């Protein structure tokens, strides 16, 4: 029953205790909370971020168990040795993601329960925290909907609110369109409220301490909120249910940056930075996720990614990948269309490029990226392209490229690994040549050019967003081989629901059972 919604609801009580027992190791973010038995909204706010941490900060479970055999194969973020039934989403991969989300959801629902119990005066004092909590929760929920479709949501995690009565706490499934609609409605309201909400002086320090993402900066929360709105509205912009709304609201956001500011530079990114590698907020065993021994070969670059980076002289290549020791000083990616025998021989030959150990697999300071300036500028480039404003589209597109190089340079430079040489910092000439080679003006299909560069930018760090945008834009395109005996012969367009849902949440699962196939597209996936 580990993966059922009921179990995740039970965690709402236990996680409050578990988290508080660990918080002493979080340094300044937690103030002796292991010594108290009762939670507060402030503690629960950070507990929610802690609950979602494994989906934000690079961790072994997310990268090796979930992403390696699924998304990173589907869109060639990495190369992998072909195997039977590789296009069938495995239960371990999907359940890992499911469990981690509902741990965070349980924490969020407990936060709302505690906040709602406050006096009117205390609610006003802590209003900014309530708004910020919703933004984080909706960001993580959007990703879950984009992965699974219908999920238990509005009624999930309410065991404590239901007085501990588990017989009425099995959660119904909400349809993806309904969840998106609710979140978009609420985010619009939150955006307006963040413009005027006042953080009382005696709460400023508390919010700053508990806020692991934006350090208590209200303006950064405004930018995160509106950037999330822009992402979600663009995601659903071609769907029949949301196209008119998306057109109106996207234009409103972009046309009024005073009231709807966006993340436009890396200094404004929504992310969790690692400050103390001894705390529980850290990149957990990420080395093991990429450098697993035996025949896993979990760190190999893919041929499509390396070929494109080679073609455009991409300075991010030297930051993200190492050349094979027997490659003759060139970058080479694993060809997914090769036979298993040839792939295995190449993997053993030391000719293939691999994930850069200093920048990624041995970097103990890898941040958890939620929303970056490059993503927002790519969204703006798509908008201006569709509006016929080529000059502005080109400008924001090239800004996205520069910010992407800058981001990965900073991630690389922060690594304290001393076992291999640090990646060379891209020079100004390399960056200029790169942008010129990408060649906005020469591209016949600007949307595909944006999609390609967005794929390279999201890379491993925002794999769920990467797969969602690849499905939405139907580009770049990839070829993944299958075997005659394979049960799934096409790349999935969604994850399937955990088996425990059919077993323990049977009645509610049966209501959405017909949708639970890897070939059933999400409502926004119209290409």
C-alpha positions as CSV (number, residue, x, y, z in Angstrom):
1,X,0.0,0.0,0.0
2,X,3.1,2.2,0.0
3,X,2.2,4.0,-3.2
4,X,-1.5,4.6,-2.5
5,X,-3.0,7.9,-1.9
6,X,-4.3,6.8,1.5
7,X,-0.7,6.0,2.6
8,X,0.4,9.4,1.4
9,X,-2.3,11.0,3.3
10,X,-1.1,9.2,6.5
11,X,2.3,10.7,5.9
12,X,0.9,14.2,6.5
13,X,1.1,13.5,10.2
14,X,4.2,11.4,10.3
15,X,6.3,13.6,8.0
16,X,5.8,16.6,10.2
17,X,7.6,14.7,13.0
18,X,10.1,13.1,10.7
19,X,11.0,16.4,9.1
20,X,11.3,18.3,12.4
21,X,13.6,15.6,13.7
22,X,16.0,16.2,10.8
23,X,15.8,20.0,10.7
24,X,18.7,20.6,13.1
25,X,21.0,19.5,10.3
26,X,19.6,22.2,8.0
27,X,21.6,24.9,9.8
28,X,20.0,28.4,9.7
29,X,16.9,27.3,7.9
30,X,15.6,25.4,10.9
31,X,15.5,26.6,14.5
32,X,15.7,23.6,16.9
33,X,12.5,22.2,15.6
34,X,13.4,18.7,16.6
35,X,12.6,19.9,20.1
36,X,9.0,20.7,19.4
37,X,6.2,18.3,18.9
38,X,3.7,20.7,17.2
39,X,4.2,22.1,13.7
40,X,3.5,25.6,12.6
41,X,2.7,27.0,9.1
42,X,6.3,28.4,9.0
43,X,7.9,25.0,9.7
44,X,5.4,23.2,7.4
45,X,6.2,25.6,4.6
46,X,9.8,24.5,4.7
47,X,8.7,20.9,5.3
48,X,6.8,21.1,2.0
49,X,9.9,22.2,0.1
50,X,11.7,19.4,1.9
51,X,9.0,17.0,0.8
52,X,9.4,18.0,-2.8
53,X,13.2,18.2,-2.7
54,X,13.8,14.9,-4.5
55,X,11.8,16.2,-7.5
56,X,13.8,19.5,-7.5
57,X,17.3,18.8,-6.4
58,X,19.2,16.1,-8.4
59,X,18.9,12.9,-6.5
60,X,19.7,9.2,-7.2
61,X,16.1,8.1,-7.1
62,X,14.8,10.6,-9.6
63,X,17.8,10.5,-12.0
64,X,18.6,6.8,-11.9
65,X,15.3,5.1,-11.1
66,X,12.8,7.4,-12.8
67,X,14.5,9.4,-15.5
68,X,17.2,7.0,-16.8
69,X,14.9,4.3,-18.2
70,X,12.1,6.7,-19.3
71,X,12.4,10.4,-20.2
72,X,16.2,10.4,-20.8
73,X,15.7,7.6,-23.2
74,X,12.6,8.9,-24.9
75,X,14.1,12.3,-25.8
76,X,17.8,11.2,-25.9
77,X,19.0,13.3,-23.0
78,X,21.4,10.4,-22.6
79,X,22.3,7.4,-24.7
80,X,21.5,3.9,-23.4
81,X,22.1,0.3,-24.4
82,X,18.9,-1.0,-26.1
83,X,17.0,-3.7,-24.3
84,X,13.7,-5.5,-24.6
85,X,10.5,-3.6,-23.6
86,X,12.5,-0.4,-23.1
87,X,9.5,1.8,-24.2
88,X,7.2,0.3,-21.6
89,X,7.2,2.6,-18.5
90,X,8.4,0.5,-15.6
91,X,6.6,0.4,-12.3
92,X,9.7,1.2,-10.3
93,X,10.3,4.4,-12.4
94,X,6.7,5.6,-12.3
95,X,6.1,4.8,-8.6
96,X,9.3,6.6,-7.5
97,X,8.0,9.8,-9.0
98,X,4.5,9.2,-7.7
99,X,5.6,8.6,-4.2
100,X,7.8,11.7,-4.0
101,X,5.1,14.0,-5.3
102,X,2.6,12.7,-2.7
103,X,5.1,13.2,0.1
104,X,5.2,16.8,-0.9
105,X,1.4,17.0,-1.4
106,X,0.8,15.7,2.1
107,X,3.1,18.3,3.5
108,X,1.3,21.1,1.5
109,X,-2.1,19.9,2.7
110,X,-0.9,20.0,6.3
111,X,0.5,23.5,5.7
112,X,-3.0,24.7,4.5
113,X,-4.7,23.0,7.4
114,X,-2.4,24.8,9.9
115,X,-2.7,28.1,8.0
116,X,-6.5,27.9,7.8
117,X,-6.6,27.5,11.6
118,X,-4.8,30.8,12.2
119,X,-6.6,33.9,13.4
120,X,-7.4,36.5,10.8
121,X,-4.6,38.7,12.0
122,X,-2.0,35.9,11.8
123,X,-3.3,34.9,8.3
124,X,-2.6,38.4,7.1
125,X,0.8,38.4,8.6
126,X,1.8,35.1,6.9
127,X,-0.2,35.7,3.7
128,X,2.9,35.9,1.5
129,X,4.0,32.4,2.7
130,X,0.6,31.0,1.8
131,X,0.9,32.5,-1.7
132,X,4.4,31.2,-2.2
133,X,3.4,27.7,-1.0
134,X,0.7,27.6,-3.7
135,X,3.2,28.5,-6.4
136,X,5.6,25.7,-5.5
137,X,2.7,23.2,-5.2
138,X,1.3,24.2,-8.5
139,X,4.7,23.9,-10.2
140,X,5.1,20.4,-9.0
141,X,1.4,19.5,-9.7
142,X,1.7,20.7,-13.3
143,X,4.6,18.3,-13.8
144,X,2.6,15.4,-12.4
145,X,-0.4,16.2,-14.6
146,X,2.0,16.4,-17.6
147,X,3.3,12.9,-16.7
148,X,0.2,11.0,-15.7
149,X,-2.9,12.9,-16.8
150,X,-5.6,12.5,-14.2
151,X,-4.4,12.2,-10.6
152,X,-5.9,12.3,-7.2
153,X,-5.6,15.9,-6.2
154,X,-8.3,18.1,-4.8
155,X,-9.3,15.4,-2.2
156,X,-5.8,13.9,-1.7
157,X,-3.9,14.1,1.5
158,X,-6.9,15.0,3.7
159,X,-6.7,12.3,6.3
160,X,-6.0,14.7,9.1
161,X,-8.7,17.0,7.9
162,X,-11.1,14.0,7.9
163,X,-10.3,13.4,11.5
164,X,-8.1,10.4,10.8
165,X,-11.0,8.4,9.2
166,X,-9.3,6.5,6.4
167,X,-12.5,5.0,5.2
168,X,-13.5,8.4,3.7
169,X,-10.0,9.4,2.7
170,X,-9.4,7.5,-0.5
171,X,-9.1,10.3,-3.1
172,X,-11.0,10.7,-6.3
173,X,-9.1,11.5,-9.5
174,X,-9.3,15.0,-11.0
175,X,-9.1,15.4,-14.8
176,X,-6.0,17.1,-16.1
177,X,-8.0,19.9,-17.8
178,X,-9.8,20.7,-14.5
179,X,-6.5,20.7,-12.5
180,X,-4.9,23.1,-15.1
181,X,-8.0,25.3,-15.0
182,X,-8.0,25.5,-11.2
183,X,-4.3,26.3,-11.1
184,X,-4.4,28.9,-13.8
185,X,-7.3,30.7,-12.1
186,X,-5.5,30.6,-8.8
187,X,-2.2,31.7,-10.1
188,X,-3.8,34.7,-11.8
189,X,-5.2,35.7,-8.4
190,X,-1.9,35.0,-6.6
191,X,-0.1,37.2,-9.1
192,X,-2.3,40.1,-8.3
193,X,-2.1,39.5,-4.6
194,X,1.7,39.3,-4.7
195,X,1.8,42.8,-6.2
196,X,0.3,44.3,-3.0
197,X,0.8,41.9,-0.2
198,X,2.8,43.4,2.7
199,X,5.3,41.3,4.6
200,X,5.2,42.6,8.2
201,X,8.6,43.7,9.6
202,X,8.4,41.1,12.4
203,X,7.7,38.3,9.8
204,X,10.4,39.3,7.3
205,X,13.2,37.4,9.0
206,X,11.1,34.3,9.5
207,X,10.0,34.1,5.9
208,X,13.6,34.7,4.7
209,X,14.8,31.8,6.9
210,X,12.1,29.4,5.9
211,X,12.1,30.2,2.1
212,X,14.7,27.9,0.5
213,X,13.9,29.1,-3.0
214,X,13.7,32.9,-3.1
215,X,15.2,33.8,0.3
216,X,12.1,35.7,1.3
217,X,12.1,38.1,-1.7
218,X,8.5,39.0,-2.7
219,X,9.5,40.3,-6.1
220,X,11.2,37.1,-7.0
221,X,8.0,35.2,-6.0
222,X,6.1,37.6,-8.3
223,X,8.4,36.7,-11.2
224,X,8.3,33.0,-10.5
225,X,4.5,33.1,-10.3
226,X,4.1,34.9,-13.6
227,X,6.8,32.8,-15.3
228,X,4.9,29.7,-14.2
229,X,1.7,31.1,-15.6
230,X,3.4,31.9,-18.9
231,X,4.8,28.3,-19.1
232,X,1.4,26.7,-18.3
233,X,-0.6,29.0,-20.7
234,X,1.9,28.3,-23.5
235,X,1.6,24.6,-22.8
236,X,-2.2,24.6,-23.2
237,X,-2.3,27.3,-25.9
238,X,-3.2,24.9,-28.7
239,X,-5.9,23.0,-26.8
240,X,-9.5,23.7,-27.6
241,X,-10.4,24.3,-23.9
242,X,-7.7,26.9,-23.3
243,X,-6.6,28.5,-26.6
244,X,-8.7,31.7,-26.3
245,X,-7.8,32.2,-22.7
246,X,-4.1,31.5,-23.3
247,X,-4.0,34.0,-26.1
248,X,-5.5,36.7,-24.0
249,X,-3.6,36.1,-20.8
250,X,-0.2,35.5,-22.5
251,X,-0.5,38.9,-24.2
252,X,-1.6,40.5,-20.9
253,X,1.5,39.1,-19.1
254,X,4.0,40.0,-21.8
255,X,2.5,43.4,-22.5
256,X,2.5,44.5,-18.9
257,X,5.8,43.7,-17.2
258,X,5.1,46.2,-14.4
259,X,2.2,44.2,-13.0
260,X,3.3,40.8,-14.4
261,X,7.2,40.7,-14.1
262,X,9.0,37.7,-15.4
263,X,12.3,35.9,-14.8
264,X,14.6,37.3,-17.4
265,X,18.1,36.9,-16.0
266,X,19.8,34.1,-14.1
267,X,20.0,36.2,-11.0
268,X,16.2,35.9,-10.8
269,X,16.0,32.1,-11.4
270,X,13.7,30.1,-9.1
271,X,16.0,27.4,-7.8
272,X,17.2,25.7,-4.7
273,X,21.0,26.2,-4.2
274,X,23.1,23.9,-2.1
275,X,25.0,25.7,0.6
276,X,25.9,22.9,3.0
277,X,26.6,19.4,1.7
278,X,26.2,18.0,5.2
279,X,22.5,19.0,5.4
280,X,19.5,17.1,4.1
281,X,19.0,19.7,1.3
282,X,21.7,18.3,-1.0
283,X,22.2,16.4,-4.3
284,X,21.8,12.9,-2.9
285,X,24.1,10.3,-4.3
286,X,24.0,11.8,-7.7
287,X,27.4,10.2,-8.5
288,X,25.8,6.8,-8.1
289,X,23.0,7.8,-10.5
290,X,25.5,8.3,-13.4
291,X,28.5,6.3,-12.5
292,X,26.8,3.1,-11.5
293,X,29.2,0.2,-12.2
294,X,28.7,-3.0,-14.2
295,X,26.7,-2.8,-17.5
296,X,24.5,0.2,-16.6
297,X,26.4,2.7,-18.7
298,X,24.2,5.4,-17.2
299,X,26.5,8.4,-18.1
300,X,26.8,8.1,-21.9
301,X,26.0,11.1,-24.2
302,X,23.5,10.5,-27.0
303,X,24.3,10.9,-30.6
304,X,21.5,13.4,-31.4
305,X,22.6,15.7,-28.6
306,X,26.3,15.5,-29.3
307,X,25.8,15.8,-33.1
308,X,23.8,19.0,-32.7
309,X,26.2,20.5,-30.2
310,X,29.1,19.7,-32.6
311,X,27.2,21.3,-35.5
312,X,26.5,24.5,-33.7
313,X,29.9,24.8,-31.9
314,X,28.0,24.7,-28.6
315,X,30.1,26.0,-25.7
316,X,27.9,24.1,-23.3
317,X,29.3,20.9,-24.7
318,X,32.6,21.3,-22.8
319,X,30.6,22.0,-19.6
320,X,28.3,19.1,-19.8
321,X,30.3,16.3,-21.4
322,X,33.8,14.8,-21.4
323,X,35.4,13.3,-24.5
324,X,36.1,9.6,-24.5
325,X,39.7,8.9,-23.7
326,X,40.1,6.9,-26.9
327,X,38.0,9.3,-29.1
328,X,40.8,11.2,-30.8
329,X,39.9,14.5,-29.2
330,X,36.3,14.6,-30.6
331,X,32.9,14.3,-29.0
332,X,31.0,11.2,-29.9
333,X,27.5,10.2,-28.8
334,X,25.9,6.7,-28.5
335,X,23.8,5.9,-31.6
336,X,20.4,4.5,-30.4
337,X,19.8,2.8,-33.7
338,X,22.9,0.6,-33.4
339,X,22.7,-3.0,-32.5
340,X,23.1,-4.0,-28.9
341,X,26.4,-5.7,-29.7
342,X,27.8,-2.6,-31.3
343,X,26.5,-0.3,-28.6
344,X,28.1,-2.5,-25.9
345,X,31.4,-2.6,-27.7
346,X,31.4,1.2,-28.1
347,X,30.5,1.7,-24.5
348,X,33.5,-0.5,-23.5
349,X,35.9,1.2,-26.0
350,X,36.2,4.6,-24.2
351,X,35.4,6.4,-27.4
352,X,32.0,7.7,-26.4
353,X,31.5,11.0,-24.6
354,X,30.1,10.9,-21.1
355,X,28.5,13.2,-18.5
356,X,31.1,15.6,-17.2
357,X,32.1,14.4,-13.8
358,X,33.2,17.7,-12.4
359,X,30.2,19.6,-13.6
360,X,27.5,17.0,-13.0
361,X,28.1,13.6,-11.5
362,X,30.6,14.6,-8.8
363,X,29.3,18.1,-8.3
364,X,27.9,18.2,-4.7
365,X,26.5,21.7,-5.3
366,X,24.1,20.9,-8.2
367,X,21.1,23.2,-7.8
368,X,17.5,22.3,-8.1
369,X,16.2,24.3,-11.1
370,X,12.5,25.2,-11.1
371,X,12.3,28.1,-13.6
372,X,15.2,29.7,-15.4
373,X,15.7,32.9,-17.5
374,X,16.4,30.8,-20.6
375,X,13.1,29.0,-20.4
376,X,11.2,32.3,-20.1
377,X,13.1,33.9,-22.9
378,X,12.4,30.9,-25.2
379,X,8.7,31.2,-24.4
380,X,8.9,34.9,-25.3
381,X,10.7,34.0,-28.5
382,X,7.9,31.7,-29.4
383,X,5.3,34.3,-28.6
384,X,7.0,37.1,-30.6
385,X,7.5,34.7,-33.6
386,X,3.8,33.9,-33.7
387,X,3.1,37.6,-33.5
388,X,5.3,38.2,-36.5
389,X,7.8,40.4,-34.5
390,X,11.0,38.8,-35.8
391,X,13.4,41.4,-34.4
392,X,12.1,41.0,-30.8
393,X,11.9,37.3,-31.2
394,X,15.6,37.1,-32.3
395,X,16.7,39.3,-29.4
396,X,15.0,37.3,-26.6
397,X,16.1,34.0,-28.3
398,X,19.7,35.0,-28.3
399,X,19.3,36.2,-24.7
400,X,18.1,32.7,-23.9
401,X,21.2,31.2,-25.4
402,X,23.5,33.5,-23.5
403,X,21.7,32.9,-20.2
404,X,21.9,29.2,-20.8
405,X,25.7,29.2,-21.3
406,X,26.0,31.5,-18.3
407,X,23.9,29.2,-16.1
408,X,25.8,26.0,-16.9
409,X,29.1,27.9,-16.5
410,X,28.1,28.9,-13.0
411,X,27.0,25.4,-12.1
412,X,30.3,24.0,-13.4
413,X,32.4,26.6,-11.5
414,X,30.6,25.9,-8.2
415,X,31.8,22.3,-8.2
416,X,34.4,21.5,-5.6
417,X,35.3,18.1,-7.1
418,X,39.1,17.7,-7.4
419,X,39.4,14.3,-9.0
420,X,39.3,15.6,-12.6
421,X,40.0,18.8,-14.3
422,X,37.3,21.4,-14.2
423,X,35.6,22.3,-17.5
424,X,37.0,25.3,-19.4
425,X,35.0,28.4,-19.1
426,X,33.5,29.4,-22.5
427,X,35.2,32.4,-23.9
428,X,33.3,35.5,-25.3
429,X,34.4,34.4,-28.8
430,X,33.1,30.9,-28.4
431,X,29.7,32.3,-27.3
432,X,29.6,34.8,-30.1
433,X,30.5,32.0,-32.7
434,X,27.9,29.7,-31.2
435,X,25.1,32.3,-31.5
436,X,26.1,33.1,-35.0
437,X,26.2,29.4,-36.0
438,X,22.7,28.7,-34.5
439,X,21.7,31.4,-37.0
440,X,18.3,32.7,-36.1
441,X,17.9,34.6,-39.4
442,X,18.8,31.6,-41.5
443,X,16.3,29.3,-39.9
444,X,13.3,28.5,-42.1
445,X,11.3,27.1,-39.1
446,X,11.8,29.4,-36.1
447,X,9.6,27.3,-33.8
448,X,11.6,24.2,-34.5
449,X,14.8,26.2,-33.9
450,X,13.4,27.3,-30.5
451,X,12.4,23.8,-29.7
452,X,15.9,22.4,-30.5
453,X,17.6,25.0,-28.3
454,X,15.0,24.5,-25.5
455,X,15.8,20.7,-25.6
456,X,19.5,21.5,-25.2
457,X,18.9,23.9,-22.4
458,X,16.5,21.8,-20.3
459,X,18.8,18.9,-20.8
460,X,19.0,16.6,-17.8
461,X,18.2,19.2,-15.2
462,X,14.6,19.8,-16.1
463,X,13.8,16.5,-17.8
464,X,10.0,16.6,-17.2
465,X,9.7,20.0,-18.8
466,X,12.0,18.8,-21.6
467,X,9.7,15.9,-22.4
468,X,6.5,18.0,-22.1
469,X,7.8,20.6,-24.5
470,X,9.0,18.0,-27.0
471,X,5.6,16.4,-27.0
472,X,3.8,19.7,-27.3
473,X,6.0,20.9,-30.2
474,X,6.6,17.5,-31.6
475,X,10.3,18.4,-32.0
476,X,13.1,17.4,-32.0
477,X,12.2,14.0,-33.3
478,X,13.9,10.8,-32.2
479,X,14.2,7.2,-33.3
480,X,14.1,4.6,-30.6
481,X,14.4,0.9,-31.8
482,X,12.1,-1.8,-30.6
483,X,12.3,-5.6,-30.6
484,X,9.7,-8.0,-32.1
485,X,8.8,-9.2,-28.7
486,X,8.2,-5.7,-27.2
487,X,4.8,-5.0,-25.8
488,X,5.2,-1.3,-26.3
489,X,6.5,-0.4,-29.8
490,X,6.0,3.4,-29.8
491,X,7.5,6.1,-27.5
492,X,5.0,6.7,-24.7
493,X,3.2,10.0,-24.4
494,X,2.5,9.6,-20.7
495,X,3.4,7.5,-17.6
496,X,1.0,4.8,-16.5
497,X,-0.4,4.9,-13.0
498,X,1.1,2.8,-10.2
499,X,-0.4,-0.6,-9.8
500,X,-1.1,0.2,-6.1
501,X,-3.8,2.6,-7.2
502,X,-5.7,-0.1,-9.0
503,X,-5.3,-2.3,-5.9
504,X,-6.1,0.0,-3.0
505,X,-7.9,3.0,-4.6
506,X,-9.9,0.7,-6.8
507,X,-13.2,2.5,-7.2
508,X,-11.6,5.8,-8.0
509,X,-9.0,4.3,-10.3
510,X,-11.7,2.5,-12.3
511,X,-13.2,5.8,-13.2
512,X,-10.0,6.8,-15.1
513,X,-8.8,3.3,-16.0
514,X,-9.6,3.8,-19.7
515,X,-7.2,6.7,-19.9
516,X,-4.4,4.8,-18.2
517,X,-2.4,3.8,-21.2
518,X,1.0,5.0,-22.4
519,X,-0.5,6.0,-25.8
520,X,-3.3,8.2,-24.6
521,X,-2.2,11.8,-25.2
522,X,-2.7,14.7,-22.7
523,X,-5.3,17.2,-23.6
524,X,-2.7,19.8,-24.6
525,X,-0.7,17.3,-26.8
526,X,-2.4,18.1,-30.1
527,X,0.5,17.6,-32.6
